[in-house]
């Protein structure tokens, strides 16, 4: 196998990675903004920014199945 295979295999995924980064940064700004500003509030906000899609899916399923 040549090194060229890896670059062709993952070509085109850069946009989704950049979109994911923007979504994380936006969620981090939101969750840190609504925290109390303490050290642990910021840490919890960053962790919530990692898993916010799970919150969104859970809320959507609650609305759809209710």
C-alpha positions, 0 to 999 in steps of 0.5 A: 500500500502506498501513502497516497491511499490514505490521503485519498481515503480521507479527502473531503472530510475536512469540512465536517471536521471544521464544522464540528470544531465550530459547533464545539466552540459555539457550544463551549461559549454558550455553556461557559456563558451560562455557568457561574464563572467558577473554575469547575463551572467552566470545566463542566461547561467544556464537558457539556460542549462535548456531549451537547448533541446527546442532549439535543437528541434526547430532547428531540426524542422526548418531543417526538415520542410524547 
